[in-house]
Amino acid sequence: MTFLFAAAAVLAVSLLIVLHEAGHQWMARAMGMRVERFSVGFGPVVWSARRGETEYAVSALPLGGYVRIAGMAADEEIRADDQSAYCNQAAWRRGLVLLAGPAANYLAAVVLAAILLGSIGLPTPDGSARVGTAVPGMPAAQAGLQPGDRIRAVGGAPVAGWNELVKALQGKPGQLVELAVERGEGAGAQTLTVPITPSDSNGVGKVGITPYAPRIQLPALEAVGQAFTRTNGAAAQTLAMLGAMVRREQKAELSGPVGIAQELVRGARVGADQFLTIVWNISVALALFNLLPIPALDGGRLVFLGIELVTRRKVNEKVESWVHAAGVVVLLALLLGVTVFTDLPRFFQKH
């Protein structure tokens, strides 16, 4: 069963990456550019078929995919009069091709949100200091916290909402602290004192709880409108978290491929609703991540296009290629570092 959950996690992320590349391909063709190959997966091609100028392929490693647009690589030999090549198109056209990938992930998130809102519902955090779920094996579950528990105070200090609760617990890694907990509803509610020791995750206290978020279901038409609102809200929240990390108001909590896969597998074990909600969040994150002004990402390429538009001169293609190549090396090093020093320790800690 675990293998099936892991396979579902890999396929979900791969599908989001393929959709991203499909966005690039669709816009490139709309702009009159020549798309030479669209591949699902990487590595040796195991199947291919040609339709017009484009070769559609399935490759051996089913981890995402890629699109190859003529004239996009700096080392290609492209005639100056070849108007179907990316490099010979106007800057605004090339910009639309770059934006189309993140846009595809954003639209995928909106569609998924609409489907969830119109069927099984989409979790809607209410902002209260209330337990949604307690992750098995983590301090909260070991201490006996239950879904629905309201946490009124941490170490004697009252907490009014979820953000205050998280901040209080993160500041006590490895320290025994008492929680004032209200359990139950109405006249039958009980007030409990629950001792708990947050685990130390690189200096950040972790107890393994998620916010209380009842699933909201809506009629079909209302679900479509709310899908945009909820997706925009998720994007704004992600940007706010990134801003807080940059300002050092919040410690960076990164997850690599292993960490993301773990989260998806955990969600799949809980149920399809949790799994699809995580996929929705990942789709939003992919759209935003690819727009960051980092070399090798779409956002990094857009920076060079911005320079071209301002100076009205193309940046030297070899220089840009070197910068993007360096960006790839840095990103790979970051992924490796997060995997080795964050994801794997978390994995072995829970097993």
C-alpha positions in Angstrom: 0.0 0.0 0.0 2.9 2.4 0.8 4.2 1.8 -2.7 0.9 2.9 -4.2 0.8 6.0 -2.0 4.4 6.8 -3.1 3.6 6.3 -6.7 0.6 8.6 -6.4 2.8 11.3 -4.9 5.4 11.0 -7.7 2.7 11.0 -10.4 0.9 14.1 -8.8 4.1 16.2 -8.8 5.1 15.0 -12.3 1.7 16.0 -13.6 2.0 19.5 -12.2 5.5 19.8 -13.9 4.1 18.5 -17.2 1.3 21.0 -17.0 3.9 23.7 -16.4 5.8 22.7 -19.5 2.5 22.4 -21.5 1.9 26.0 -20.7 5.2 27.0 -22.2 4.5 24.9 -25.3 1.0 26.2 -25.9 2.1 29.8 -25.7 5.2 29.2 -27.8 3.0 27.7 -30.6 0.5 30.6 -30.2 3.4 33.0 -30.7 4.4 31.2 -33.9 7.5 29.5 -32.4 8.7 26.1 -33.4 8.4 23.5 -30.6 10.8 20.6 -31.4 10.0 18.2 -28.6 7.6 17.8 -25.7 8.7 15.0 -23.4 6.9 13.4 -20.4 9.8 12.4 -18.2 13.6 12.6 -18.7 16.3 10.4 -19.9 16.2 7.9 -22.8 13.1 8.1 -25.0 11.0 4.9 -24.8 8.3 6.0 -27.1 7.8 9.0 -29.5 5.5 10.2 -32.2 5.7 13.2 -34.4 2.9 15.6 -35.0 3.8 18.4 -37.4 7.1 20.0 -36.3 6.8 18.6 -32.7 8.1 15.2 -31.5 6.0 14.0 -28.5 8.0 11.6 -26.3 7.7 9.5 -23.2 11.1 9.1 -21.5 12.4 6.6 -19.1 12.4 8.7 -15.8 8.7 9.8 -15.2 9.7 12.7 -13.0 8.1 15.7 -14.7 9.1 16.6 -18.3 10.4 19.3 -20.5 9.7 21.2 -23.7 12.4 22.1 -26.3 11.7 25.3 -28.2 13.9 26.1 -31.2 16.3 29.0 -30.4 16.0 28.9 -26.6 19.4 27.4 -25.9 22.4 29.7 -26.4 24.5 27.1 -28.2 22.0 26.5 -31.0 22.8 27.5 -34.6 19.8 29.6 -35.7 19.5 31.7 -38.8 18.8 35.4 -38.2 15.8 35.2 -40.5 14.2 32.2 -38.8 11.1 33.9 -37.3 9.9 30.6 -35.8 12.9 30.6 -33.4 12.5 31.8 -29.8 15.6 34.0 -29.9 14.4 35.9 -33.0 11.0 36.8 -31.5 10.2 40.2 -29.8 10.9 40.4 -26.1 7.3 40.6 -25.1 6.5 37.4 -27.0 9.3 35.6 -25.3 8.1 37.0 -22.0 4.6 35.5 -22.6 6.1 32.1 -23.2 8.0 32.3 -19.9 5.0 33.4 -18.0 2.8 30.7 -19.5 4.4 27.9 -17.4 3.6 29.5 -14.0 0.2 30.6 -15.3 -0.6 26.9 -16.2 0.2 25.9 -12.6 -1.9 28.8 -11.2 -4.9 27.8 -13.4 -4.5 24.1 -12.5 -4.7 25.2 -8.8 -7.8 27.2 -9.5 -9.5 24.3 -11.3 -8.5 21.9 -8.5 -9.8 24.3 -5.9 -13.2 24.6 -7.8 -13.5 20.8 -8.0 -12.8 20.5 -4.3 -15.1 23.3 -3.2 -17.9 21.9 -5.4 -17.5 18.3 -4.1 -15.7 17.2 -0.9 -14.9 20.7 0.2 -11.7 22.7 0.7 -10.2 23.2 4.2 -10.8 26.7 5.5 -8.6 27.6 8.5 -10.5 29.8 11.0 -7.3 31.3 12.5 -8.1 30.0 16.0 -5.6 28.3 18.3 -7.4 25.0 17.8 -6.0 21.6 16.8 -7.0 20.3 13.4 -5.0 17.1 13.3 -2.2 15.7 15.5 0.5 14.0 13.4 1.1 10.4 14.6 4.5 10.0 16.3 5.0 13.7 16.9 5.0 15.4 20.3 1.3 16.6 20.1 0.0 13.1 19.4 2.2 11.6 22.1 1.0 14.2 24.6 -2.6 13.2 23.9 -3.8 16.3 22.0 -6.9 15.6 20.0 -8.6 17.2 16.9 -10.8 20.0 18.1 -8.8 20.8 21.2 -8.6 24.6 21.9 -5.2 25.7 23.2 -5.8 28.7 25.5 -2.2 29.2 26.8 1.4 28.0 26.3 3.5 28.0 29.5 1.0 30.2 31.2 1.0 32.9 28.4 -2.4 33.2 26.7 -2.6 32.7 23.0 -5.4 34.3 21.0 -4.9 32.7 17.6 -3.0 30.2 15.5 -0.1 32.5 14.6 0.5 33.3 18.3 0.3 29.6 19.1 2.8 28.6 16.4 5.2 31.4 17.5 5.0 30.3 21.1 5.7 26.7 20.4 8.5 27.4 17.8 10.3 29.3 20.5 10.5 26.4 22.9 12.5 23.6 21.1 13.3 20.7 23.4 11.7 22.5 26.4 9.0 21.0 28.6 6.0 23.3 28.5 2.4 23.1 29.8 -0.5 23.8 27.6 -3.9 25.0 28.9 -6.3 23.0 26.7 -10.1 23.2 26.5 -11.7 20.0 25.2 -15.3 19.5 24.3 -18.3 21.8 23.6 -20.7 23.7 25.7 -21.5 22.6 29.2 -19.5 19.4 28.8 -16.2 21.2 28.0 -13.2 20.3 30.1 -10.1 22.4 30.9 -6.9 20.3 30.9 -3.2 20.8 31.5 -1.2 19.0 28.9 2.7 18.8 29.3 4.5 18.7 26.0 8.1 18.9 24.7 8.4 20.4 21.2 11.0 18.6 19.1 14.0 20.6 18.1 14.1 21.0 14.3 17.2 23.1 13.6 16.3 25.4 16.5 12.6 25.5 15.8 10.1 23.9 18.1 7.8 21.4 16.4 4.8 19.6 17.9 3.1 18.2 14.8 -0.4 19.9 14.7 -2.3 21.4 11.8 -4.7 24.3 12.1 -8.4 23.6 12.6 -9.9 23.9 9.1 -13.4 22.7 8.5 -14.1 21.8 4.9 -16.4 24.2 3.1 -18.6 23.0 0.2 -20.3 25.4 -2.2 -22.7 25.3 -5.1 -20.9 24.9 -8.5 -21.0 28.6 -9.7 -20.0 29.9 -6.3 -17.2 27.3 -6.1 -15.7 28.7 -9.4 -15.6 32.3 -8.0 -14.3 31.2 -4.7 -11.6 29.0 -6.3 -9.9 32.2 -7.6 -10.2 33.9 -4.2 -8.9 30.9 -2.2 -6.0 30.3 -4.7 -5.0 34.0 -4.6 -5.2 33.9 -0.8 -2.9 30.8 -0.7 -0.5 32.6 -3.0 -0.6 35.8 -0.8 0.0 33.7 2.3 3.0 32.0 0.7 4.5 35.3 -0.3 4.0 36.7 3.2 5.8 33.7 4.7 8.7 34.2 2.2 8.8 37.9 3.1 8.9 37.0 6.8 11.8 34.6 6.2 13.7 37.3 4.3 13.2 39.8 7.1 14.3 37.0 9.6 10.9 37.3 11.4 10.4 33.6 10.8 12.9 30.8 10.5 13.2 29.2 7.1 11.5 25.8 6.8 12.5 24.2 3.6 11.5 20.9 2.1 13.2 19.1 -0.7 11.8 16.3 -3.0 11.9 13.8 -0.1 10.0 16.1 2.2 7.4 16.9 -0.3 6.9 13.2 -1.2 6.6 12.4 2.5 3.9 15.0 2.9 2.0 13.7 -0.1 2.2 10.1 1.1 1.0 11.2 4.5 -1.9 13.0 2.9 -2.7 10.0 0.7 -2.9 7.8 3.9 -5.4 10.2 5.4 -7.6 10.3 2.4 -8.2 11.7 -1.1 -9.4 15.0 0.3 -6.2 15.6 2.2 -4.0 14.4 -0.7 -5.7 16.7 -3.3 -5.5 19.6 -0.9 -1.7 19.2 -0.7 -1.5 18.9 -4.5 -3.4 22.2 -4.7 -0.9 23.9 -2.4 2.0 22.5 -4.3 0.6 23.8 -7.6 0.3 27.3 -6.1 3.8 27.0 -4.7 5.2 25.9 -8.1 3.6 28.9 -9.8 5.2 31.3 -7.3 8.6 29.5 -7.1 9.1 29.7 -10.8 8.5 33.4 -10.9 11.2 34.1 -8.3 14.1 36.2 -9.9 16.5 33.3 -9.6 18.8 32.3 -12.6 17.6 29.2 -14.4 14.0 29.7 -13.3 11.3 31.5 -15.5 11.6 34.5 -13.1 15.4 34.7 -13.7 14.9 34.7 -17.5 12.2 37.4 -17.1 14.8 39.6 -15.4 17.1 39.4 -18.5 14.1 40.2 -20.7 13.4 43.2 -18.4 17.0 44.4 -18.9 16.6 44.0 -22.6 13.4 46.0 -22.7 14.9 48.8 -20.6 18.3 49.0 -22.5 16.7 48.0 -25.9 19.7 45.7 -26.4 19.9 41.9 -25.9 22.0 40.6 -23.1 24.9 38.6 -24.5 23.5 35.1 -24.9 26.6 33.3 -23.7 26.7 35.5 -20.5 23.0 34.8 -19.9 23.6 31.1 -20.5 26.5 31.0 -18.0 24.4 32.7 -15.4 21.5 30.3 -15.8 24.0 27.3 -15.7 25.3 28.6 -12.4 21.7 29.0 -11.2 21.1 25.3 -12.0 24.2 24.3 -10.0 23.1 26.4 -7.0 19.5 25.1 -7.1 20.8 21.5 -7.3 23.2 22.1 -4.4 20.3 23.7 -2.4 18.0 20.7 -3.1 20.8 18.3 -2.1 21.5 20.2 1.0 17.8 20.4 2.1 17.4 16.7 1.3 20.6 15.6 3.3 20.3 17.9 6.2 16.5 18.4 6.6 14.4 15.8 4.8 16.4 12.7 5.6 16.9 13.5 9.3 13.1 14.2 9.6 12.4 10.9 7.8 14.7 8.8 10.0 13.4 10.7 13.1 9.9 9.5 12.3 10.9 6.0 11.6 
